[in-house]
Amino acid sequence: MGSHHSHENKGAEVASGNSTPRGSKRGSSRSGSGGELQALPEKVEKPPPSMVPVEKLGKLLAQRSREEEGINGVTEKCFTKYLFPMYPELARHFYKYIHRAGKCKNKHIPLATFRQHCERILSMLDNAAIIDTYVRMFGAETDDNMVTPDGFRSLLYTSYKLSMDHYPEGPQTCPMIDKTLSAVVKGCFNNKDCHSIGFVVRWLEEHCHRLIFPIHRYCVHMLATRHRDIEAARQSQPSTLELGTPVLTRAAPLPLSMAWLLAGCAPALYSRPLHAPAPGALASATWLARLVCAVPSHWVPLYCSRDHGLGANRFLHHTTSYRGPTIVILEAAGVTVVVCAPVEWRETHQYWGTADTALIQLFPAFALIECAPRMLYLNTSIRGYPKGLRAGSDPRKPLLDVPEDFDTITFQGAPYTLNAIQVWGCGDQASREIQLDIKKWQVKEAERQRQVKLSAADWLEHPDRYLLQLAGRPVYNDTAQ
């Protein structure tokens, strides 16, 4: 009876709006005129379908930890062995991050804590939150507010390793990776011992935020799918993901680590995917599709001064008529600068370019110098205007100035000797085919004009005849006059 009366009292309290029982939702509303209550359908408390993989994964890892180590929870050994077998360094940082965030008192992680933090990582969609999470994961092992250069370098190398291991043509390596990583670390820390997490996050957002996303995509992929392999007792490598590294069409002087860095800092236009991800490829949750990167576009070599010669006419011959975005790499004695042109190069006395135009310094310290519209200038033939190639939104003081002889550059006010230039096309295959067709037409047209036969009457009025006479060439056929 007492129980019956208590239920009646609770029901009365709900009807009067004074309180809400635990586990129920405020789903009743009363009209302003005092009409009847309109009850909204109650929401059944159950795990969202998108989090079911994490729940299964946690139970399987806890089961393996209990069987192999006698621990009631998730141990670091089983976490590394079954979740990230190919990347123990990533597993160590990931596990330590969950252990710190969950304030675990023992060496292992309780199942509830593991599930809670993995679900949070799996559901992250905000770019700033993603970057902040992985900066804390790799860079703040001892102090929750400070990041060291070593931790930052480890974060960058993990991203590079993931991208290279999932390269479409098989795992790749680059001998210049140490130099590339050192340039990024120097650009962020500038020889300082540490920085705050907020500073590093803001620097990444400003300069190369997309370098962090391959790590998050891989972690999301493993958290969502690895339980299948564990259930099947298979240790095979999981299905590969395309993580956003440009695919170079052939062996070329552009190091892969440099291409990886440029893909992470240049606007997304330059690493545009060839095709969208297949619908239903990750149908477990709609939001998961946003975290998967499709196959990137192919970068095609258009011009290399070491092969084609260094000069303005060589640059124009191999670069113009390519109707797509291009990346121009200028290697000078002491500095390497990259110009990202979103549209076809053209000669004009005005500055041009869209908002995806960018100027980047690769070495010795990496930095995204400027990204703005109308900051490119190229002129080799129009009189009365400065000649050469320029980049910068202020025409009176360009950040980059390459004179018309293409033997030196002036970058941020400092002169350098220009050693080499590379131009890479970042558009689709049709852009390259159109350029090659235009070049073939130009060659045929030049050959046709060279073989034109003039009649005697046309030669009498031709300006070339007059120039030859001025030069002192005798007239061999006086009768034609």
Secondary structure by P-SEA (a helix, b strand, c coil): caaaaaaaaaaaaaaaccccccccccccccccccccccccbbbbbcccccaaaaaaaaaaaaaaaaaacccccccaaaaaaccccccaaaaaaaaaaaaaaaccccccccaaaaaaaaaaaaacccaaaaaaaaaaacccccccccccaaaaaaaaaaaaaaaaaaccccbbbbcaaaaaaaaaaaaaccccccccaaaaaaaaaacccccaaaaaaaaaaaaacaaaaaaacccccccccccbbbbbcccccccaaaaaaaaacccccccccccccccccccccaaaaaacccbbbbbbbccccccccccaaaaaaacccccbbbbbbbbcccbbbbbbbccccccccbbbbcccccccccccbbbbcccccccbbbbccccccccccccccccccccbbbcccccbbbcccbbbbbcbbbbbbcccaaaaaaaaaaaaaaaaaaaaaaaccccaaaaaacaaaaaaaaacccccccccc
